[in-house]
Amino acid sequence: MEIVHRRIAGLDGAVVDALRADPEVWEALRALAAPLHAETAALYGEPAPDSLARRADRVDLIVGGANRGTAPYGTSFDEVARRVPAAEVHELPGQGHMAHLQGPAELARLLEALAAAG
């Protein structure tokens, strides 16, 4: 969790300490972080991004409005969108990178709309 919240998400110590103070929240976050190693290994074990971009027919990127255009999340989405001409960036206003926890209903509505359009 230290790696996920401090190094990757860039949350300051006070925020992480507040999350850790609630055992139920902390356990839920720990469960969500369980696949981090496998996910990271899969990302770095795949072909180069340009190779993947050439094979993509459709890419829908969802970024929280609070992260749009800022490193590391928002800039990563912009980089993918530049590499994949068919990529479309969808923004969740008022959300950060943890919309699945902070705004699950908004995220679900967007996912349902994208699936219906697919």
N, C-alpha and C positions, 0 to 999 in steps of 0.2 A: 504494500500500500504506500509505503514511503516513495518508492520509485514512481508509481502511477500518479500519486497526488502532488508530490513535491517536484520531482524532476520532469515528468511528462506534462502534467497539467499546470505546473507552475504555481500551485496554491501556496500561500504563505503558511508558516507554522501554526499560527493561531487558528486558521480555518481547519487545518488537518487535526489539530488538537480538539476543536469543537466537534468534528465528525467522530473522532475516536471516543469522546466523552459519552456518546450515546451508544450503548452496546448493540442495540438492535440495528441502528444505522450502520455502525462499523462492520457488523457481521454481514450485512447485505452487501456492502462495498467489497469486503473481502471475497465474497462469493462471486461477485461480478469480475473481480480481478484474477480469479483462478486461471482462466485461459490465457493470461498475458504472455507467458513464455511461449506457448504454442503459436499464438497469433503473431508474435514478433518473429519467431523462427520462420513462419510461413511467409511473412512479408519479405524478409531478407533472403529467403531461399528461392524466391520466384525470379523469373526473367526480369530484365531491366524494364523500367516503366515505359520507355518508348516502344518496346516490343509488345507489352500488354496493350498499350494504347492503340496500336495498329489493328489489334484483334477485336476491339470493343465496338459493338453495334450501337449500344445505348449505355449511357452512364448517367445516373441521377445522383448528385452529390447534395447532401443535406448538411448545412452548417448553421450553427446558432448565430443570430445577429450580433451577439456580444463578441463573437470571435471572428466575424467577417473581416478579412484583410489584415488580421494580426497573427503573428507567429505564436505557436507553431501550427495551430489548427487552420485558421483562415487562409494563411499563405499556402498550406499544403493543398487545400481545395482549389485555389487559384492556379497552382502549378499543374494539377491534373486537368483542369478545364482548358488550359493552354495546350496541353498535349493531345487532348481528345476533342476533335472538332464537334462531335455530337454530344459532348457532355453538357449537362444543364445543372446549374447550381441553384438549389432551393434553400431559401433562408427561413429560419424559424425566429421571428422577431422576439427580442427579449430573452432569448435562451443563450446558454453557453454550450460547452462541449458535452455537458451531461443532461441534455434534454430528456433522455430516457428516464432520468430520475426527477428532474425539475418540472418538466412539462410533458408527461407521457401522453396525455390526451391530445395535445397539439401535434406531437410527433406521430401518433397513430392516425390522426386525420390526414396528415400529409402523406404518410405511407399508403393509406387506403386510396387516396386520390391518384398517387403515382401508379399503383397497381392497376387501378381501373383504366388509366390512360395507356397502360402498357400493352 
